[in-house]
């Protein structure tokens, strides 16, 4: 439920970029969803991984907090990779696909960060 609320608010925030209240609500929904997911779902559960993916994208694109986006994506990916051998056949494909997306985003975000550092004028 909280994940869906976060997703809904994130979609609103994508085109109502001046609405700080929507951004706050988005963050609140995702934060509660992540708390619940950590308590009740395995690290490799597709819903938990999908939440981490969506929330990290929200941090990066909506909230403009690149560090939090990278930290969340890395934490979710690393936790899932440690438990990869516990995946059942029924969730293996979904979980590994979302893990790939998390890794792709991390690669993209960290390379963009490195490009900004390289291109930044020296003080």
N, C-alpha and C positions, 0 to 999 in steps of 0.2 A: 504494500500500500504506500509506504513512504517513498519507495523508489519511483513509483508511478507519479506521485505528487512532485517529486524532484524533476522527473523528466518533463512533465507538463509545464512546470514553472520555467524550466530551462528553455523550452521551445518558445514560451512567451517572451523570455528575456532576449532571445535571439533577434526579435524584430522590435521590441520595445526597449531599446538599449538605454534610454534615459530613466527608466523606472528602477530606482534603487531598492524599493520595497520588494519587487519581484525577485531581484537578485538575492536579497536577504532570505526570502521565503524558499527559494531554490536551495540555497546553502543549508538552511535549517532542515528541510525535508531530506536532503541527501545525507546530512550528518546523522540524523536519527536512523535512516535506513542502514547506513554503514554500521552504526552501533548494534542494531538488531541483527544484521547479517553476521557480524563477528561473534555474536552470542549464540546464534542458532544454525548457521550454515557452515559447512566445511570450506576450507580455503579454496578447494577446487570446484565448488558448486557453481554451475553456470550463472545462476542468478547473482551470487556474490561477485563473481568476476565481471559480469555485465554492469553491475552497480559501480564497481571500481572504475571500469572503463568510462561509463557515462559521467560519473562524478569528477574524474580526472580531466575529461574534456571540458566539463563545466568550469573547473578551476582555470584551465588554460584559456578558453575562448570567451567565457562570460565574465568570470570574476577577475581575469587578468592576473592570476597568481600562478606563474609558471613553475615556481619552486614547489608549491603544494601539489600541482598537477603531476610533476615528475616523481615526487616523494610517494604519492598515493599509488600511482601506476607501478612504480618499482616495488613497493611493499606488497601489493597484491600479486604481482608476477612472481616475486621471490618466494612468497609464502606458498603459492600454488605449485611452483616448480619443485619445492621440497616434498610435496605430497603427491606428485604426479603418479607414482606407482600405486596409489590407493584408488585411482579412478576406475570406475566400472565401465564396461563396454557401452552402456546406455548414455553416459554423459561425456565420454572421452572426446568425441568429435567436437561437441559444443564447447567444452572447456578449453581444449587446445586451440580452437579457432579464436576465442576471445583472448586467450593468452598471447597469441600471435599479434592481435590488434593492439594489446597493451604494449608489447615489445616494439611494434612498428611506431606507435606514438612516442614512446620513450626515445627511440632512435631519431625520429624527426625533431622532437622538441630539443633534445640535447645538441643535435647538430645545428639547429637554428640558434641556440644559445651560444654555441662556440663561434658561429659565424658573426654574431653580434659583437662578441668580445674581440675577435680578430679585426673587425671593421671599425671598431670604436677608436676615436682619436685619443692619442696618449695625452695625459695631463702634464 
